[in-house]
Amino acid sequence: MGKNVFVQVLEKELIPALGCTEPVAFALNAAVARKYAPGEIKRISMEGSGLMVIGVQSVGIPNTGGKRGGFLSSVLGVIAGDAEKDMEVLNNVTETEVKTAEAIIEELLSDGKITLDLVTPAPAIYLKTTLVTDQHTVSVSLWNEHNGVKIIEQDGKVILGSREEEKAALEAQAGEIFDASYMSVESIYDFCTNCNISELDHIKITIELTRGVCKDGLDNPYGLEVARTLQENIDKGFIAEDEITYILKWTSAGLDARMGGSGYAAMSNTGSGNQGIISSMAPIAAGDYRKSSENEIIRAVTMSNLMNIYLDYRSNEYAHLSPMCYCSGVAPVAAASGVAFLHGATKEQISDFARTTLGNLAGVICDGAKPSCSFRSYTGLCGALHAMLMAEKGLSSSSIEGVVADTLDDTIDNIYRLQKECMSTTDEFVFKVKKKQGAIC
């Protein structure tokens, strides 16, 4: 008997990732190119979709002490990346290699031989890296997923994929459409309630990774220190450490760490380590606070991660990257679903607060991965948890309120169309802002 479809999708979409997935994608592309282009580096050029080229600008690269940028991510991928490690490509980077990479970048920049440009139109996730050495010229293109390498071309000869496939993807602009027909609050809830706990070993790994990166965020000063600021004010007696504050503190800690360049890996969900942390840590923290059993926490974390996949899949080609900030507007819905599962909420209550939450921060833009993503997540998760409490009283947004519809599926569809019809040029605008600031790196 084969694996349950929910187990399959969890194993497909929950992937360990060291660092934010945009810098990792740049490093992975470059590391793959290096396999086919040994020798002295002569030139590196990168071009990608708006969400990729702005997403790499402001977030810390793992094992670099918080350094940032597409240039450094790519050069590290070339000189120190391990392409076989996939999304953990930068796992073994050393301080010496970081200094070497910076020296290479300085030399290439002085001759105008390292560049990063915007490609439009393109799928939401698209990146092409061209590495020129004294021996070969190699181009590597990925799209739809941060580790979705589909084209490798060496010295003008395509050795993986086809140019026609890449051209079609660029012209269509749309990413892959995922089958979400088997997913709903009801089917996910029933699976999480009734499945054999032995089917959820992948979630046990998720919990272990999530605890590690979140503890790192509390122990060390990363980014805006959203979590550590909460803890300091709890210690002062200014803020009470109730269940919601406990959830917000631990979840924010993971994003503080990850956006600040932590050396701890996170379990990404649909290509996003932040969404993985948000979806997983909220029910973990709730379970810890409530002294729930290990199995109860595992089931709740399964609920939240499946809900995040469901919500993202229903966003069609925006499943793995979108113009809307899913860390504040979507992943908190999933996270609160896992918390609600521990609270004994009904399927109807989960659907109700999900609609309320989706309508609450609809249209908040994604302007790239950065330390303040932690604060946005805090804002969204706080609202989602409050919506959960309102749903327990029978209160939720109705279909007369903005983009909210009578059903969760119709509400998600409205969110998707909002992005498609109103937010499709957001990334181009942000790229122009970054160029004006002289912040492209």
N, C-alpha and C positions, 0 to 999 in steps of 0.2 A: 504493500500500500504506500503511495507517494505521500510527500509532505503536504500538510494543509496549505491552502493558498495564502493564508495569512502569515504562516511561518515563512513561506517562500518570499513574500514581499518584504518581510522584516529583514531577512538575510540579504536581500538584494539592495535595500535602501539604507540600512544601518551599517555604515562602513567606518572603521577607525580612521581618524584624520588628525595629523599633527599640524596644528595651526589653521588659520582661516583658509577656506577652500579656494579663494582667489589666488593668494600667493602660492599655495600648494599647486594649483593648476599651472601657473607660470613655471614653477620649478620642475614639475613633472614633464611638461612639454619640452623644456630645455634638456632635461636629463635623458629623455627618449632621443632627442636630436643628437646628443653627445655620443650615444651608442653607435651612431652611424657616421659621426664626424670627429674622429680623433685628431690630434694635432694642435697647433697654436691657434688661439682664437683671434680672428681677424675682424669679424663683424657679427653683431646680433641685432636682429630687428623683430619687433613684435607688433601685431595688430589684432585688435579684438573688438567685440561688441562693447557698447557703452558700459553695461553693467559689469563687465570684466575689467575694463581698463580703469574705471573709477573705483572698483571694488578692491583693487590691489594697492591703492595709493596711501592709505592712512592707517592700515592695520599692522600690528606687529608681526614680524616673521619669526617663527619658532627658532630657538637656539641662537638668536642674534642679539639678545638684550633689548628687544623692542624696536629694532631698526625696521624700515619699511620700504615698499616700492617694488614695481615690476622689474626694474633693472637688477636690483640685488637678488630678488627671488630667482630670476632667470640665470644670472651668473652663478649663483650658488648651486642651482640645478645642474649646470654644466660641469662645475669643478668638484662638487661634493655630493650631488644628488644620487640616490640609488633608485633608478626607475622601477626595479623589481619590487620595491616596497610600496608602490602605488601611492596612496594618499599620505603615506608616512615617508615620502621621498626625502625629506630633510631631517630625518630622525638622528643621523650621526654627524651633523654639522658641528665643527669646532670653532673656537674663537679665532684660531689662526686662519682657518679657511674663510671666515667672514672678512678678516683684514685683507687677505689675498684677493677676494672678490671685489672689495672696495677699491683696491689699487687697479685692478683690471678695468673696472667701470670708469675710474678717473681718466685712464689712458684712452679708452674707447670714446668717452665723451669729448675729450679734447680734439679728437679727429672727426667727430660727428658720426661715429660708427656704432652707436647703440641708440636705438629709437623705439618709441612706443606710440602707435597711432590708433585712431578710432576707425572702425569699419561700419558702414551703414549702407544699405540694410543688412541685417544679420540676425541669426537666432539670438535669443537672450543670452545664451552661453555660446561664445565662439572665441577661439584664440588660435592664431597662427604664429609660430615661432620659426625664424630662419636663422640658422647658425652657419657661419662661414669660417672655415679654418684653412690652414695652408694645404690641407689634403682634400677636403670635400665641402660641398654646400648641401645642407640638409634642411628641409622644411617639414614641420610637424603641425598638423591642424587637429583641434578637438572641437566638438560641439555637442550640445544637448546636456552633457554631464561634465563635471569638472575633471573627471578622469577618462572622458570619452574620446580618446585618440582614435581618429578614423582615417587620417591620411598621413603617410610618410613618403617623402620624395627625396631621393639622393642623387645629386648631380643630374637633375632633369629627368630621372627615371622614377616613376611611381612604384614603390614596393609594397605599399598597403593602401587599399581603397582605390578611389578614382577621382580625377579632377572634376568629372561630370557630377559626381555625387556632392562634392563640395560646392560647386556652382549652383546646383539645385537647392541646397540648404540655404545658401546666402540669398538667393532670389526669393525663396518661399518665406524667409524671415522666421517662420514658425518652427518651434522645436517639436520634439516627439510628443504625440498624444498618448496618454496612458489609460489603460482600461481600469476604470474605477467602478464598473457596473456591479461588482460583488461587494462593494464597500458602502456601508451606511452606519449610522450610530447603532442601529439595532443589531446588525450582523457582527460588528466589532464588539459590542457589549456582550453578546451571546458567546462569542469565541473566548473572550477574556474570562468570562464567568465559568465556562464549562470545559475548556481545553485541559489536557493533561499537562501538569506543570513541567514534565520532562521535555515537552516540546519547546520550552522557552529558555533553553540554555544560552541562546544569543542575547537575551535580555539580561541574564546574569552578568555577562561580559560588559554590556552597556552600563549597568549599574556600577560596576567596579571602575570603569574608565571615568564615568561622570563624577563619582565621589572624589577621585583623584584630582581632576582639574579644578573642581569647585573648592576643595580644601586648599589648593595652591593659591586660588584667588583670595581666600580669607587670610592666608598666612603671609602673603607678599603684596607689596604696593604696586598694583598694575592699573594703568589707565586712570579713570576718574574715581576709582576706589569706591564704587557705589556700595558694595557689600561691607567693606571695612568701615565706611562712614556710618552705616546702619549699626554695626556692632559697637562702635565707639559711643554712639548715642544711646544704645541699649545699656551699655556699661555705666553711662552717666545718669541713667534713670529717666531720660527725656522721652525715650520710646519704649513701649512695652514689648517684650518678646512673646507675643501671642503666636498662634499657628500661622496666620497669614504673614506676619513679619518674618518668621522663621523661614518660610518658603521663599519669600522675596530675597532675603539675605543670602541663602545658600545658592539660589538660582543665579542671582546677579554676580555672585563670586565667580562662577564658572565663566561668565561672559567677560568679566573684568580680566581674568587670566588669559582667556583665549584671544581677546582683542589686543592684549598687551604683549603677546609673543611668548606665552607660557610654553615650556618644554614638555608639558603633559598632553597626551593625545585625548581627543574627545570622540565620542561616537556620533558621527554625522547622521542626519536624517534628511533624505532627499537632497543630498549634496551640501547641506548646511550644518556645520558643527554647532552654530548657535542654536538653530532649531532643535538639534539633538539634545543639547544641554537643557534648553528650556523645557522641552517635552519630558525629559527624564528626571531632572533634579527636582522639579516641583512635587511630583508624587512621591519621590524618595524622601524629600524633606518632610512632607506631610505624614508619611508613614513613620518616619523616625519620631516626629513630634507626638504622634498618636500612639506610639509603641505598637505599631502593627507588626504582624508576623512577616518573616521573609517572603513567604509565598504570596501574602496579600500585597506586598510592595511590588513583587515581580508582576503580578497580574495588573496592578494599577499602571506601572510603567509600560507594560504592553498596550494597555488601553490608550494611553496618551500618545505613544509613538505611532500606533496605527491610525489614530485620529489625525495626526499631523500629515501622514502619508495620504490619507483620504482627502483632506482639505487641499493639499498641494496637487494631487492628481486631478482633482476636480477643477483646478485652475488651468487645465490643458497645457499649452506649451510653456506656461510659467511654473511648471512643477518644480524645477530645480533652480530657478532664479527669476525674479520678477521686478518690475518697476515699483512695486509697493513693498513697504517694509513688513515682511512677514514675522520678524522678531517682535514687533509690537502689535501687529494686527491679526495674525493667524496662529502662530505657534502658541501664544498664551491660551487660545481656545483649547488646543490639544492638551496643554499642560493642566489646565483647570479640569479637563475631562477626567484625567487620571486622579486628581485630588477628589473630584466628585465621586468617582468610583469607590474610593476609600470611605467616603462619607455615606455611602449607600444610596446615592442619587438614582433616580429612575432614568430610563432612556429618554423619556419626554423632557425631564428637567435638563438633561445634558443638551438636547437639541435646542431647548428654549434659551439657555444662557449662551450657547454657541451663536445663535442668531443675534442676540443682544450685543455680544462682544464684537462680532464681525462688523456690525453697524457702527460701533463706538469709535473706532479709529480707522475707518475705511478711507483710503486715499493718502495715508501717510507715505511719503516717498522713501525709496531706498536711495540714499546718496553715497553709497559705498560703505564697506566694512571699516570700522573705526572704534576707538574706545567708548564713545558715547552710545554705541549700540546697546551696551549694558543698561544705560539709563532708559533708553526707549523700551527695552524689554521689561524693565522694572515697571514703567508706566503702564504698559499693556497688560502685564500679568496681574498687577494690582486691580485693574479694571475687570479682568476676566474672573478673578476670584470673588470680587464683589458681585458680579453678575451671577455667579454660581450661588451666592447667598440669597440674592433676590429670587432666583428660580426656585430655591427651596421654599420660598413663601408664595410661589405661584406667579411671580412677576417677571415679565420679559417684554422686550420691544415688540411692537406689532407691525403689521404690514403697511400702516399709514406713516411709518417713520423712516423716511429716507430710502436707503437701498435695501432695507430689511424686507424680506418677503414672508409669506405664511409658512414656508417650509425651509429647512436648512439648505437643501440642494438648490432651491431657487435663489436663496440669499447668496450662496457661493457663486452661482452663475452671474448674479449682478456684480459681485466683486470682480469676477473675471472680466466682464464686459467693461467695467469702469477702467480697468488697467488697459485693456485692448483699445478702447475707443478714446480714452481721455489722457492716458499716461504714457503712451508709446514713445514719446520723444523726451521723457524725463532724463534718461541717461545722457542724451546728447547735450541737454542744457547743463547738467552737472559737469560734464567733461569740459565745456566751454568755461565754466566758472573756475575749474581747477587750472586750466591753461592760463587764464587771466591772472590767477594768483601765482603763476610760475611754479605750481606744485606738482607737475607731472614728473614722476621719477620711476 
